[in-house]
């Protein structure tokens, strides 16, 4: 049990603390220096946006893309309607020839992206979603690193508003995202990031391969295929996209479950990622991606091993007490959010109930 306890504890500690510290030291000793800007680099760019029932967002999003500081003759905007059943086409029609519209039957985001890329006419692809907005200079900043021929793609920086009034998890998301961004920055400095941010990333079209229909994480699979081809994906913090923080832990939980499922799926789609001599960033991949998949099992093992060892000496007893406090606090936080959600639902349904009651009385 001691071996299980310490193996589990060290695994968790390495994934979340040891690996970032190792990256920081490694980057300080061997990291690449950022190149100074060498004038404007403005290659032809095709922006691909897949949308399903996003009519309420699309007009503002397209206006944001059209307002970017980038030559109009070198920028193509492609919107793929993925079987939309709302007024998506009406929302897009007002832009006329300023955008390319692709309509496909509902088949999921991956197939929509494939259709969008097929319509692309420029050598650089840029992917984004309907929900975010770009800073005015985001596109110029995003493509700048592609001046280096060893760079296959670039992931930008996604910034959340983190407004506590609009989200019950704003502070937690802010801390977590800063942590993830720092990892991405360090990995980029050394070799390559392990994927991209779906809200804002660029990829050379020559390295694009059509995605399987059921792909969950297109923003990891497509970039990692380029890495397996011997290229790099780099992080560019000056290329900024903006988004709203998820409203509550339920939305964030769904996102994390989707991410974990997507990372498992990628191992099925690209098992080459597990082979050190084929994957040039295998060490980072094992430490970052595989490690995150192992951590939940390590936490369970740590807890049950700790229960068995708690009676042996005060250290194990204190460790078990610490784990119990941690899980109780997490449970209490979930309870508080449940209360907030319940009260909000109750407040929203009271006027409806009152109207129904009046209707019955009047009848």
SERO-4910 file (N, C-alpha, C, O; in steps of 0.05 Angstrom, whole numbers):
BEGIN
 pado doro    nc1    nc2    nc3   cac1   cac2   cac3    cc1    cc2    cc3    oc1    oc2    oc3
  Unk    A     16    -24      0      0      0      0     17     25      0     10     46    -12
  Unk    A     40     23     13     58     47     14     67     53    -15     67     77    -23
  Unk    A     74     33    -30     83     37    -57     60     50    -74     65     69    -89
  Unk    A     36     40    -71     13     52    -86      8     81    -77      3     98    -94
  Unk    A     10     86    -51      6    113    -41     26    132    -53     18    153    -64
  Unk    A     52    125    -52     72    144    -61     73    146    -91     79    167   -102
  Unk    A     68    124   -105     67    125   -134     44    144   -143     48    159   -162
  Unk    A     22    141   -130     -1    158   -138      4    187   -131     -1    205   -147
  Unk    A     15    193   -107     21    220    -99     41    233   -117     39    256   -125
  Unk    A     62    218   -124     83    229   -142     72    234   -170     80    253   -183
  Unk    A     55    217   -179     43    220   -206     27    247   -207     31    262   -225
  Unk    A     10    251   -187     -6    275   -186     12    300   -183      8    320   -197
  Unk    A     32    298   -166     50    320   -161     66    327   -186     71    350   -192
  Unk    A     75    306   -200     91    311   -224     75    324   -246     84    344   -259
  Unk    A     50    315   -251     34    325   -273     28    355   -268     29    370   -287
  Unk    A     21    362   -244     11    390   -239     33    409   -229     30    433   -231
  Unk    A     54    398   -217     75    416   -206    103    410   -218    116    428   -227
  Unk    A    110    384   -217    137    377   -227    142    383   -256    162    394   -263
  Unk    A    123    376   -273    126    380   -301    128    410   -308    146    418   -323
  Unk    A    110    427   -298    113    456   -303    140    467   -294    152    484   -308
  Unk    A    149    458   -271    175    468   -261    198    459   -279    216    474   -285
  Unk    A    196    433   -288    216    423   -306    216    438   -332    237    444   -343
  Unk    A    192    444   -342    190    460   -367    203    487   -364    216    497   -382
  Unk    A    198    500   -341    208    527   -337    239    527   -337    251    544   -349
  Unk    A    251    507   -324    280    505   -323    291    498   -351    310    510   -361
  Unk    A    278    480   -364    286    471   -391    284    494   -411    302    498   -427
  Unk    A    263    509   -409    259    532   -427    280    554   -422    290    567   -441
  Unk    A    287    558   -397    307    578   -390    334    571   -401    349    588   -410
  Unk    A    340    545   -401    367    536   -410    368    533   -441    388    539   -453
  Unk    A    346    522   -452    348    515   -481    325    526   -498    323    519   -521
  Unk    A    309    544   -487    287    555   -502    295    572   -525    317    584   -525
  Unk    A    278    573   -545    284    590   -569    278    619   -562    258    625   -549
  Unk    A    295    636   -572    290    665   -569    270    674   -590    270    666   -613
  Unk    A    252    692   -581    232    703   -600    246    721   -620    263    737   -613
  Unk    A    238    717   -645    250    734   -666    236    761   -667    212    763   -663
  Unk    A    252    781   -672    240    807   -674    224    809   -700    230    796   -720
  Unk    A    203    826   -700    187    829   -724    204    839   -747    221    857   -743
  Unk    A    200    828   -770    216    836   -794    197    849   -815    198    841   -838
  Unk    A    181    867   -806    162    880   -824    136    863   -826    134    841   -815
  Unk    A    117    874   -839     91    861   -841     92    836   -859    104    837   -881
  Unk    A     81    815   -850     79    790   -865     50    784   -869     36    777   -850
  Unk    A     41    785   -893     12    784   -899      6    763   -920     -2    771   -943
  Unk    A      8    738   -914      1    717   -933    -29    716   -937    -44    727   -921
  Unk    A    -38    702   -958    -66    698   -963    -77    680   -941    -66    659   -935
  Unk    A   -100    688   -930   -112    673   -907   -141    667   -913   -156    684   -921
  Unk    A   -149    642   -907   -177    634   -909   -187    628   -881   -177    609   -868
  Unk    A   -206    644   -871   -217    640   -844   -241    621   -847   -260    627   -861
  Unk    A   -240    599   -832   -261    579   -833   -276    579   -807   -265    576   -785
  Unk    A   -303    583   -808   -320    584   -785   -343    565   -789   -359    569   -807
  Unk    A   -344    544   -773   -367    525   -775   -388    533   -754   -382    538   -731
  Unk    A   -413    534   -763   -434    543   -745   -459    527   -748   -466    519   -771
  Unk    A   -473    521   -726   -499    508   -727   -518    524   -709   -514    526   -685
  Unk    A   -538    535   -721   -559    550   -706   -546    572   -690   -551    575   -666
  Unk    A   -530    589   -703   -516    611   -690   -525    638   -702   -510    657   -701
  Unk    A   -550    639   -712   -559    663   -726   -557    688   -708   -552    710   -718
  Unk    A   -562    684   -682   -562    707   -664   -534    719   -659   -532    741   -649
  Unk    A   -514    704   -666   -486    713   -662   -472    721   -688   -453    737   -687
  Unk    A   -480    710   -710   -464    711   -735   -460    738   -746   -438    745   -755
  Unk    A   -480    756   -745   -477    782   -757   -454    797   -743   -437    809   -756
  Unk    A   -454    798   -716   -434    812   -702   -406    799   -706   -386    812   -707
  Unk    A   -406    772   -708   -381    758   -712   -369    765   -739   -344    770   -741
  Unk    A   -385    764   -760   -375    771   -787   -365    800   -788   -344    805   -800
  Unk    A   -380    818   -776   -371    846   -775   -344    848   -761   -327    864   -770
  Unk    A   -340    833   -740   -314    833   -726   -292    823   -745   -270    835   -745
  Unk    A   -297    802   -760   -276    792   -778   -271    811   -801   -248    814   -810
  Unk    A   -292    824   -811   -288    843   -833   -273    868   -824   -260    881   -840
  Unk    A   -274    874   -798   -261    898   -788   -231    893   -780   -218    912   -772
  Unk    A   -221    868   -784   -194    863   -777   -174    879   -794   -180    885   -817
  Unk    A   -152    885   -782   -131    900   -796   -116    881   -814    -94    872   -807
  Unk    A   -127    875   -837   -115    856   -856   -126    863   -884   -150    868   -886
  Unk    A   -109    862   -904   -118    869   -931   -142    851   -940   -140    827   -938
  Unk    A   -163    863   -950   -187    849   -958   -181    829   -980   -194    808   -982
  Unk    A   -162    836   -998   -157    819  -1021   -140    794  -1013   -136    776  -1030
  Unk    A   -130    794   -988   -115    771   -979   -129    756   -957   -117    739   -943
  Unk    A   -155    761   -954   -170    749   -933   -197    739   -944   -212    754   -956
  Unk    A   -201    713   -939   -226    700   -946   -241    691   -921   -229    678   -904
  Unk    A   -266    697   -919   -282    688   -896   -302    667   -906   -319    673   -923
  Unk    A   -300    643   -895   -317    621   -902   -334    613   -878   -324    606   -857
  Unk    A   -360    614   -881   -379    605   -860   -393    580   -870   -406    580   -890
  Unk    A   -390    559   -854   -403    534   -861   -427    530   -843   -424    528   -818
  Unk    A   -451    528   -854   -475    523   -839   -478    493   -837   -484    479   -857
  Unk    A   -475    483   -813   -476    454   -808   -504    445   -802   -512    439   -779
  Unk    A   -521    444   -823   -548    435   -820   -565    453   -803   -583    444   -789
  Unk    A   -559    479   -803   -574    498   -786   -604    498   -793   -612    497   -816
  Unk    A   -620    500   -772   -649    501   -775   -661    528   -767   -685    532   -767
  Unk    A   -643    547   -759   -653    574   -752   -650    592   -776   -650    583   -799
  Unk    A   -647    618   -772   -645    638   -793   -616    644   -800   -609    667   -807
  Unk    A   -598    624   -798   -570    628   -804   -565    640   -832   -550    659   -834
  Unk    A   -578    629   -852   -573    638   -879   -583    667   -883   -572    682   -898
  Unk    A   -605    674   -870   -615    701   -871   -595    721   -858   -590    743   -868
  Unk    A   -583    712   -835   -564    729   -822   -539    733   -838   -526    754   -837
  Unk    A   -532    714   -855   -508    715   -871   -513    730   -898   -495    741   -910
  Unk    A   -538    729   -907   -544    739   -934   -538    769   -936   -532    778   -958
  Unk    A   -539    784   -914   -535    813   -916   -506    820   -923   -500    843   -931
  Unk    A   -488    801   -920   -459    806   -926   -452    801   -955   -430    807   -964
  Unk    A   -471    790   -970   -467    787   -999   -441    773  -1006   -435    752   -995
  Unk    A   -426    785  -1025   -401    773  -1034   -377    777  -1016   -355    769  -1023
  Unk    A   -382    789   -992   -359    793   -974   -351    767   -960   -329    765   -950
  Unk    A   -368    747   -961   -362    721   -948   -370    699   -967   -387    703   -984
  Unk    A   -359    675   -962   -367    651   -976   -384    634   -957   -376    629   -935
  Unk    A   -407    626   -967   -425    610   -950   -426    582   -961   -431    577   -985
  Unk    A   -421    563   -944   -423    534   -951   -445    522   -934   -445    524   -909
  Unk    A   -463    508   -947   -485    495   -932   -482    465   -935   -480    454   -957
  Unk    A   -481    452   -912   -478    422   -912   -499    410   -894   -508    424   -875
  Unk    A   -507    385   -899   -526    372   -880   -512    369   -853   -488    368   -851
  Unk    A   -529    367   -832   -517    364   -805   -500    339   -804   -510    317   -809
  Unk    A   -475    343   -796   -457    320   -794   -436    324   -773   -419    306   -769
  Unk    A   -437    346   -759   -418    352   -738   -396    371   -747   -393    376   -771
  Unk    A   -382    382   -728   -363    403   -734   -340    394   -752   -332    409   -770
  Unk    A   -331    370   -748   -308    360   -764   -314    360   -794   -298    369   -810
  Unk    A   -337    350   -801   -345    349   -830   -350    377   -840   -344    383   -864
  Unk    A   -360    395   -823   -364    423   -832   -337    436   -837   -335    451   -857
  Unk    A   -318    431   -820   -291    442   -825   -279    431   -850   -266    446   -866
  Unk    A   -282    405   -855   -272    394   -880   -284    408   -905   -270    414   -924
  Unk    A   -310    414   -903   -323    428   -925   -313    456   -928   -310    466   -951
  Unk    A   -308    469   -906   -297    496   -907   -270    497   -919   -264    515   -935
  Unk    A   -253    479   -911   -225    478   -922   -226    472   -952   -210    483   -967
  Unk    A   -245    456   -961   -247    450   -989   -253    475  -1005   -246    476  -1029
  Unk    A   -266    494   -993   -273    519  -1007   -250    540  -1005   -250    560  -1019
  Unk    A   -231    535   -987   -209    555   -982   -192    559  -1007   -186    541  -1022
  Unk    A   -185    584  -1012   -169    591  -1035   -141    602  -1028   -126    610  -1046
  Unk    A   -135    603  -1002   -109    614   -994    -92    592   -980   -103    572   -971
  Unk    A    -66    597   -978    -48    576   -967    -48    574   -936    -38    554   -925
  Unk    A    -59    594   -923    -61    593   -894    -90    591   -885   -107    607   -893
  Unk    A    -96    571   -868   -123    568   -857   -123    579   -829   -105    576   -813
  Unk    A   -145    593   -823   -149    603   -796   -176    593   -786   -196    597   -800
  Unk    A   -177    581   -763   -201    570   -752   -211    585   -728   -195    594   -711
  Unk    A   -237    589   -726   -249    603   -703   -278    594   -700   -287    577   -716
  Unk    A   -291    604   -680   -319    598   -675   -336    623   -676   -326    645   -677
  Unk    A   -362    619   -675   -381    642   -676   -381    657   -650   -388    681   -649
  Unk    A   -374    644   -628   -378    656   -602   -357    677   -595   -363    696   -580
  Unk    A   -333    675   -605   -312    693   -597   -310    718   -615   -323    720   -636
  Unk    A   -293    737   -607   -286    759   -624   -255    762   -624   -242    753   -605
  Unk    A   -245    774   -645   -216    778   -648   -208    807   -642   -224    825   -647
  Unk    A   -185    811   -631   -173    838   -630   -168    847   -658   -164    830   -676
  Unk    A   -167    873   -662   -164    883   -689   -139    873   -703   -139    868   -727
  Unk    A   -117    870   -688    -92    862   -700    -86    832   -697    -64    822   -702
  Unk    A   -107    817   -689   -103    788   -682    -93    772   -706    -76    755   -703
  Unk    A   -104    777   -730    -97    761   -753    -68    766   -762    -54    747   -768
  Unk    A    -60    791   -761    -32    797   -768    -13    783   -748      7    771   -757
  Unk    A    -19    784   -722     -2    772   -702     -2    742   -705     18    729   -701
  Unk    A    -25    730   -713    -28    701   -715    -11    690   -737      2    669   -733
  Unk    A     -9    703   -760      6    692   -782     35    700   -782     51    688   -797
  Unk    A     43    719   -765     71    728   -765     91    705   -761    111    705   -776
  Unk    A     87    686   -742    107    665   -738    110    646   -762    129    632   -764
  Unk    A     90    647   -781     91    629   -804    112    638   -824    116    625   -845
  Unk    A    125    661   -819    147    669   -836    169    647   -834    185    643   -853
  Unk    A    171    634   -811    190    612   -807    178    586   -819    157    578   -812
  Unk    A    192    575   -838    182    552   -853    179    527   -836    165    508   -843
  Unk    A    193    526   -812    190    503   -795    165    504   -778    158    485   -764
  Unk    A    151    526   -779    127    530   -764    103    522   -781     98    534   -802
  Unk    A     88    502   -773     65    493   -788     40    508   -780     21    511   -796
  Unk    A     39    516   -755     14    529   -746     19    546   -722     41    545   -710
  Unk    A      0    562   -715      2    581   -693    -24    581   -678    -46    583   -690
  Unk    A    -22    580   -652    -46    582   -635    -45    609   -621    -24    617   -610
  Unk    A    -67    623   -621    -68    649   -608    -76    647   -578    -77    625   -567
  Unk    A    -81    670   -566    -88    671   -538   -117    676   -535   -128    695   -546
  Unk    A   -131    659   -519   -159    662   -514   -162    675   -486   -153    664   -466
  Unk    A   -175    698   -485   -178    713   -461   -207    713   -452   -225    719   -468
  Unk    A   -212    706   -427   -239    705   -416   -245    731   -401   -228    743   -389
  Unk    A   -271    739   -401   -278    763   -387   -277    759   -356   -271    778   -341
  Unk    A   -282    734   -347   -280    727   -319   -295    746   -301   -284    756   -281
  Unk    A   -320    752   -308   -337    770   -292   -352    754   -271   -369    738   -278
  Unk    A   -345    757   -245   -359    742   -224   -389    745   -224   -404    728   -215
  Unk    A   -399    768   -234   -428    773   -235   -442    756   -256   -465    750   -254
  Unk    A   -426    748   -277   -438    732   -298   -432    702   -297   -443    686   -312
  Unk    A   -413    695   -279   -405    667   -277   -398    660   -248   -385    676   -235
  Unk    A   -407    637   -239   -401    629   -212   -373    616   -209   -364    611   -187
  Unk    A   -360    612   -232   -333    599   -232   -312    617   -244   -291    607   -253
  Unk    A   -317    643   -246   -299    661   -260   -271    660   -249   -252    659   -264
  Unk    A   -268    661   -223   -241    662   -211   -226    636   -216   -203    636   -223
  Unk    A   -240    614   -213   -227    588   -218   -219    584   -247   -197    575   -252
  Unk    A   -236    592   -265   -229    590   -294   -205    608   -300   -187    601   -316
  Unk    A   -204    632   -288   -182    651   -293   -155    639   -284   -136    640   -299
  Unk    A   -154    627   -260   -130    615   -250   -122    591   -268    -98    588   -276
  Unk    A   -141    574   -274   -135    550   -290   -125    557   -318   -106    546   -327
  Unk    A   -138    577   -330   -130    584   -358   -102    597   -358    -87    593   -377
  Unk    A    -96    613   -337    -69    625   -336    -48    602   -333    -26    604   -345
  Unk    A    -54    582   -318    -36    559   -314    -32    545   -341    -10    539   -349
  Unk    A    -54    539   -355    -52    526   -381    -37    542   -402    -22    532   -418
  Unk    A    -42    568   -401    -29    586   -420      1    586   -416     17    587   -435
  Unk    A      9    586   -390     38    585   -385     51    560   -394     73    560   -405
  Unk    A     37    537   -391     47    512   -401     50    513   -432     71    505   -443
  Unk    A     30    524   -445     31    526   -474     54    544   -483     68    538   -503
  Unk    A     58    566   -469     80    584   -475    107    570   -473    124    573   -490
  Unk    A    111    555   -451    137    542   -447    141    520   -467    163    517   -478
  Unk    A    120    504   -473    123    483   -493    129    494   -520    145    482   -535
  Unk    A    117    516   -527    123    529   -552    152    539   -554    164    537   -575
  Unk    A    162    549   -532    189    559   -531    209    537   -536    230    541   -549
  Unk    A    203    513   -526    221    491   -529    219    477   -556    239    475   -570
  Unk    A    196    468   -563    192    454   -588    166    462   -601    165    478   -620
  Unk    A    144    451   -590    118    456   -601     96    453   -580    100    438   -560
  Unk    A     74    467   -583     51    463   -566     39    436   -573     45    424   -594
  Unk    A     21    426   -556      8    400   -560    -21    404   -570    -39    392   -559
  Unk    A    -24    421   -589    -50    427   -599    -54    457   -602    -34    472   -602
  Unk    A    -78    465   -604    -84    494   -607   -110    501   -593   -124    484   -583
  Unk    A   -116    527   -593   -141    537   -582   -161    539   -605   -156    555   -624
  Unk    A   -182    524   -604   -201    524   -626   -212    551   -633   -222    555   -656
  Unk    A   -212    570   -614   -223    596   -619   -206    613   -638   -216    631   -651
  Unk    A   -179    606   -639   -161    622   -656   -136    607   -662   -117    607   -645
  Unk    A   -134    594   -685   -109    581   -692   -107    580   -723   -127    580   -737
  Unk    A    -82    580   -732    -75    579   -760    -60    554   -767    -45    544   -750
  Unk    A    -63    545   -791    -49    521   -800    -44    523   -830    -61    532   -845
  Unk    A    -20    514   -838    -15    514   -867    -34    494   -881    -37    471   -872
  Unk    A    -46    502   -903    -65    485   -916    -51    460   -927    -64    439   -928
  Unk    A    -26    462   -934    -12    438   -945    -10    416   -925     -5    393   -932
  Unk    A    -13    422   -899    -11    402   -878    -38    392   -867    -40    376   -850
  Unk    A    -60    403   -878    -86    395   -870    -94    368   -881    -90    363   -905
  Unk    A   -105    351   -865   -116    326   -874   -145    325   -864   -150    332   -841
  Unk    A   -163    317   -881   -191    316   -873   -195    301   -847   -182    280   -842
  Unk    A   -212    312   -830   -217    300   -803   -238    278   -805   -257    280   -821
  Unk    A   -235    256   -789   -256    236   -787   -282    250   -777   -281    269   -762
  Unk    A   -305    239   -785   -330    252   -779   -335    255   -749   -348    274   -741
  Unk    A   -326    236   -733   -332    237   -705   -311    250   -688   -310    247   -663
  Unk    A   -292    265   -701   -271    278   -686   -282    297   -665   -300    313   -670
  Unk    A   -272    295   -640   -281    312   -618   -264    337   -616   -275    359   -614
  Unk    A   -238    333   -617   -219    356   -614   -204    361   -640   -182    353   -643
  Unk    A   -217    376   -658   -204    382   -683   -180    400   -678   -160    398   -694
  Unk    A   -180    416   -657   -158    435   -652   -134    421   -638   -114    434   -633
  Unk    A   -137    396   -633   -113    380   -624   -105    361   -646    -81    358   -651
  Unk    A   -124    347   -658   -117    327   -678   -102    340   -702    -81    330   -711
  Unk    A   -114    361   -714   -102    373   -738    -73    384   -732    -55    378   -747
  Unk    A    -69    399   -710    -42    408   -705    -22    386   -698      1    387   -707
  Unk    A    -31    365   -684    -13    344   -677     -5    327   -701     17    315   -702
  Unk    A    -22    326   -721    -14    312   -745      8    328   -759     26    316   -770
  Unk    A      7    354   -757     29    370   -768     55    366   -753     77    365   -764
  Unk    A     53    363   -726     76    358   -710     88    330   -717    113    328   -718
  Unk    A     71    311   -721     81    284   -729     95    285   -756    111    268   -762
  Unk    A     89    305   -772    102    309   -798    128    324   -795    141    331   -815
  Unk    A    136    329   -770    162    342   -766    161    373   -764    182    386   -764
  Unk    A    137    384   -762    134    413   -761    128    421   -732    126    405   -714
  Unk    A    125    448   -728    120    458   -701     94    474   -701     86    486   -721
  Unk    A     81    474   -678     58    491   -673     67    510   -650     75    500   -629
  Unk    A     66    536   -654     76    555   -635     53    571   -623     31    574   -635
  Unk    A     59    582   -600     39    599   -586     46    628   -591     69    636   -587
  Unk    A     27    644   -598     31    673   -603     11    689   -586    -12    691   -592
  Unk    A     22    700   -563      4    713   -544     -7    739   -554    -26    750   -543
  Unk    A      5    750   -575     -5    776   -586    -30    772   -603    -44    792   -608
  Unk    A    -35    748   -611    -60    742   -627    -82    736   -607    -84    714   -597
  Unk    A    -99    756   -602   -119    753   -580   -147    750   -590   -157    764   -608
  Unk    A   -160    730   -578   -189    726   -582   -202    729   -554   -190    723   -534
  Unk    A   -227    737   -555   -241    742   -529   -267    725   -528   -281    721   -548
  Unk    A   -272    716   -504   -295    698   -499   -306    704   -471   -293    717   -455
  Unk    A   -330    694   -466   -342    696   -440   -336    671   -424   -335    649   -435
  Unk    A   -333    674   -398   -328    652   -380   -354    634   -379   -376    645   -380
  Unk    A   -351    608   -379   -375    591   -375   -391    600   -351   -380    608   -331
  Unk    A   -417    598   -354   -435    610   -333   -433    595   -306   -436    608   -285
  Unk    A   -428    569   -307   -427    554   -282   -410    529   -285   -400    524   -307
  Unk    A   -407    514   -263   -390    491   -264   -401    469   -282   -386    452   -291
  Unk    A   -428    469   -286   -439    448   -304   -428    451   -332   -421    432   -345
  Unk    A   -428    476   -342   -417    481   -369   -387    474   -370   -378    463   -390
  Unk    A   -373    482   -349   -344    477   -349   -339    447   -347   -320    436   -359
  Unk    A   -355    433   -331   -352    404   -329   -357    390   -356   -342    372   -363
  Unk    A   -377    399   -371   -382    387   -397   -358    392   -416   -351    374   -431
  Unk    A   -346    415   -414   -323    421   -430   -299    403   -423   -286    393   -441
  Unk    A   -295    399   -397   -272    382   -389   -276    353   -396   -258    339   -404
  Unk    A   -301    344   -393   -307    316   -401   -302    312   -431   -291    292   -440
  Unk    A   -311    332   -447   -307    331   -476   -277    331   -482   -268    316   -500
  Unk    A   -262    347   -468   -233    348   -473   -220    321   -466   -203    311   -481
  Unk    A   -227    310   -443   -215    284   -436   -223    262   -456   -206    246   -464
  Unk    A   -248    262   -464   -257    242   -483   -242    246   -510   -235    227   -523
  Unk    A   -239    271   -517   -224    277   -542   -196    268   -542   -185    258   -562
  Unk    A   -182    271   -519   -155    263   -517   -152    232   -518   -132    222   -528
  Unk    A   -171    218   -507   -171    189   -509   -176    181   -538   -163    163   -549
  Unk    A   -195    194   -552   -201    188   -579   -176    192   -598   -172    177   -616
  Unk    A   -161    214   -592   -138    220   -609   -118    197   -608   -104    192   -628
  Unk    A   -115    184   -585    -96    162   -583   -106    139   -601    -89    124   -612
  Unk    A   -132    136   -605   -142    116   -623   -138    123   -652   -131    107   -668
  Unk    A   -142    149   -658   -139    159   -685   -109    161   -694   -103    157   -717
  Unk    A    -92    169   -675    -64    173   -681    -46    159   -660    -34    173   -643
  Unk    A    -45    132   -660    -29    118   -640      1    125   -642     16    119   -624
  Unk    A      9    137   -665     37    144   -668     46    164   -647     70    166   -642
  Unk    A     27    178   -635     34    198   -615     47    184   -590     61    198   -575
  Unk    A     43    159   -587     55    144   -564     83    134   -569     95    123   -551
  Unk    A     92    136   -594    118    125   -601    140    146   -600    139    165   -616
  Unk    A    159    144   -582    179    165   -578    194    173   -603    199    197   -607
  Unk    A    202    154   -620    219    161   -643    203    172   -667    214    180   -687
  Unk    A    176    172   -664    159    183   -685    147    210   -676    145    228   -692
  Unk    A    139    211   -651    128    236   -641    151    253   -629    163    246   -609
  Unk    A    158    276   -642    181    292   -633    176    305   -606    195    315   -593
  Unk    A    151    306   -597    145    318   -570    133    297   -552    116    303   -536
  Unk    A    143    272   -554    131    251   -539    133    255   -508    115    249   -494
  Unk    A    156    267   -499    159    271   -471    138    291   -460    126    286   -440
  Unk    A    135    313   -474    114    332   -466     86    320   -468     69    325   -452
  Unk    A     82    303   -489     56    291   -493     49    272   -470     27    273   -459
  Unk    A     68    256   -462     64    238   -439     59    254   -414     42    247   -398
  Unk    A     76    274   -409     74    289   -384     49    306   -382     37    308   -361
  Unk    A     40    317   -404     17    336   -404     -9    322   -410    -27    322   -394
  Unk    A    -11    309   -433    -36    297   -442    -42    270   -428    -63    267   -416
  Unk    A    -23    252   -430    -27    225   -418    -29    228   -388    -45    214   -375
  Unk    A    -12    245   -377    -13    249   -348    -40    258   -338    -50    249   -317
  Unk    A    -54    276   -353    -80    285   -344   -101    263   -345   -119    262   -329
  Unk    A    -97    244   -363   -115    221   -365   -111    202   -341   -130    188   -333
  Unk    A    -87    201   -331    -80    182   -309    -88    194   -282    -94    178   -264
  Unk    A    -88    220   -279    -92    233   -253   -117    224   -239   -115    218   -215
  Unk    A   -141    222   -251   -165    214   -236   -161    186   -223   -170    182   -201
  Unk    A   -148    168   -237   -144    141   -226   -123    143   -203   -125    128   -183
  Unk    A   -103    160   -207    -83    163   -186    -96    175   -160    -88    168   -138
  Unk    A   -115    193   -164   -129    205   -140   -145    183   -125   -145    183   -101
  Unk    A   -158    166   -140   -173    144   -127   -154    125   -113   -159    118    -90
  Unk    A   -133    118   -126   -113    100   -114   -101    112    -89    -98     99    -68
  Unk    A    -95    138    -90    -83    152    -67   -103    152    -43    -94    147    -21
  Unk    A   -128    157    -49   -148    158    -27   -151    131    -13   -151    129     11
  Unk    A   -155    110    -29   -160     84    -17   -134     72     -4   -136     59     16
  Unk    A   -111     78    -16    -86     69     -3    -82     84     23    -72     73     43
  Unk    A    -90    110     24    -87    126     48   -105    115     70    -98    116     94
  Unk    A   -129    106     63   -147     95     83   -134     70     96   -135     67    121
  Unk    A   -122     53     80   -109     29     91    -85     36    108    -78     21    126
  Unk    A    -72     58    102    -47     65    117    -51     85    140    -33     90    155
  Unk    A    -76     95    143    -80    116    162    -73    109    191    -66    126    207
  Unk    A    -76     83    198    -71     74    225    -41     69    231    -35     63    254
  Unk    A    -24     70    211      4     63    215     20     84    229     36     78    247
  Unk    A     16    110    221     31    131    235     16    158    230     -1    159    213
  Unk    A     23    179    245      9    204    243     11    217    215     -8    231    208
  Unk    A     32    212    201     35    225    174     12    216    156     -1    233    144
  Unk    A      7    190    154    -14    180    137    -42    189    147    -60    194    131
  Unk    A    -45    190    173    -70    200    184    -75    229    176    -97    236    169
  Unk    A    -54    246    178    -57    274    170    -62    276    140    -78    293    132
  Unk    A    -49    259    124    -54    260     95    -82    253     89    -95    265     71
  Unk    A    -93    233    103   -121    225     98   -140    248    106   -159    254     92
  Unk    A   -134    260    129   -150    283    138   -150    305    117   -170    318    111
  Unk    A   -126    311    106   -124    331     85   -140    325     61   -153    343     50
  Unk    A   -139    300     52   -155    292     29   -185    295     35   -200    304     18
  Unk    A   -193    287     59   -222    289     66   -231    318     66   -253    324     56
  Unk    A   -215    336     77   -221    364     77   -224    375     48   -242    390     42
  Unk    A   -205    367     31   -205    375      3   -231    367    -10   -244    384    -23
  Unk    A   -239    342     -8   -263    332    -21   -288    344     -9   -308    349    -23
  Unk    A   -288    349     18   -311    361     31   -315    390     21   -338    399     16
  Unk    A   -293    404     18   -295    432      9   -305    432    -20   -321    449    -28
  Unk    A   -295    413    -37   -305    412    -64   -335    406    -65   -350    417    -80
  Unk    A   -344    387    -48   -372    381    -46   -389    404    -36   -411    408    -46
  Unk    A   -378    419    -17   -392    442     -6   -395    463    -28   -416    476    -30
  Unk    A   -374    467    -44   -375    486    -66   -396    479    -86   -411    496    -96
  Unk    A   -398    453    -92   -419    443   -111   -447    447    -99   -465    454   -113
  Unk    A   -449    443    -72   -475    447    -59   -484    477    -61   -507    483    -66
  Unk    A   -465    495    -56   -471    523    -57   -480    532    -85   -499    547    -88
  Unk    A   -467    521   -105   -475    528   -132   -502    516   -138   -518    528   -152
  Unk    A   -507    492   -128   -534    480   -132   -556    497   -120   -577    500   -131
  Unk    A   -550    509    -97   -569    526    -84   -574    551   -100   -597    560   -103
  Unk    A   -553    563   -111   -556    586   -128   -573    580   -152   -591    595   -160
  Unk    A   -567    557   -165   -582    549   -189   -611    544   -182   -629    552   -197
  Unk    A   -616    531   -159   -644    525   -151   -660    551   -146   -683    553   -154
  Unk    A   -647    570   -132   -660    596   -127   -666    611   -153   -687    623   -156
  Unk    A   -647    610   -171   -650    624   -196   -673    612   -212   -690    626   -224
  Unk    A   -675    585   -212   -697    571   -226   -723    578   -213   -743    582   -226
  Unk    A   -724    578   -186   -748    584   -172   -758    613   -178   -782    617   -182
  Unk    A   -739    632   -178   -746    659   -184   -757    662   -212   -775    678   -217
  Unk    A   -746    646   -231   -754    648   -259   -782    636   -263   -797    645   -280
  Unk    A   -788    616   -247   -814    602   -251   -837    614   -236   -860    609   -242
  Unk    A   -831    631   -215   -853    643   -200   -871    660   -217   -896    658   -214
  Unk    A   -861    678   -234   -879    694   -251   -897    677   -269   -920    683   -273
  Unk    A   -885    655   -279   -900    637   -297   -922    624   -281   -945    622   -290
  Unk    A   -916    615   -257   -936    602   -240   -958    622   -233   -982    614   -233
  Unk    A   -951    647   -228   -971    667   -221   -989    672   -245  -1013    675   -241
  Unk    A   -978    674   -269   -994    678   -293  -1013    655   -297  -1036    659   -304
  Unk    A  -1003    631   -293  -1020    607   -297  -1043    608   -277  -1066    601   -283
  Unk    A  -1036    616   -252  -1057    617   -231  -1078    637   -238  -1102    632   -234
  Unk    A  -1070    660   -248  -1090    681   -256  -1107    670   -279  -1131    675   -280
  Unk    A  -1095    655   -297  -1110    644   -319  -1131    625   -309  -1154    625   -320
  Unk    A  -1124    609   -290  -1144    589   -279  -1166    604   -265  -1190    597   -268
  Unk    A  -1159    625   -249  -1180    640   -235  -1199    654   -254  -1223    653   -251
  Unk    A  -1187    666   -275  -1203    680   -294  -1221    661   -309  -1244    668   -317
  Unk    A  -1211    637   -314  -1227    618   -328  -1252    610   -312  -1268    594   -321
***
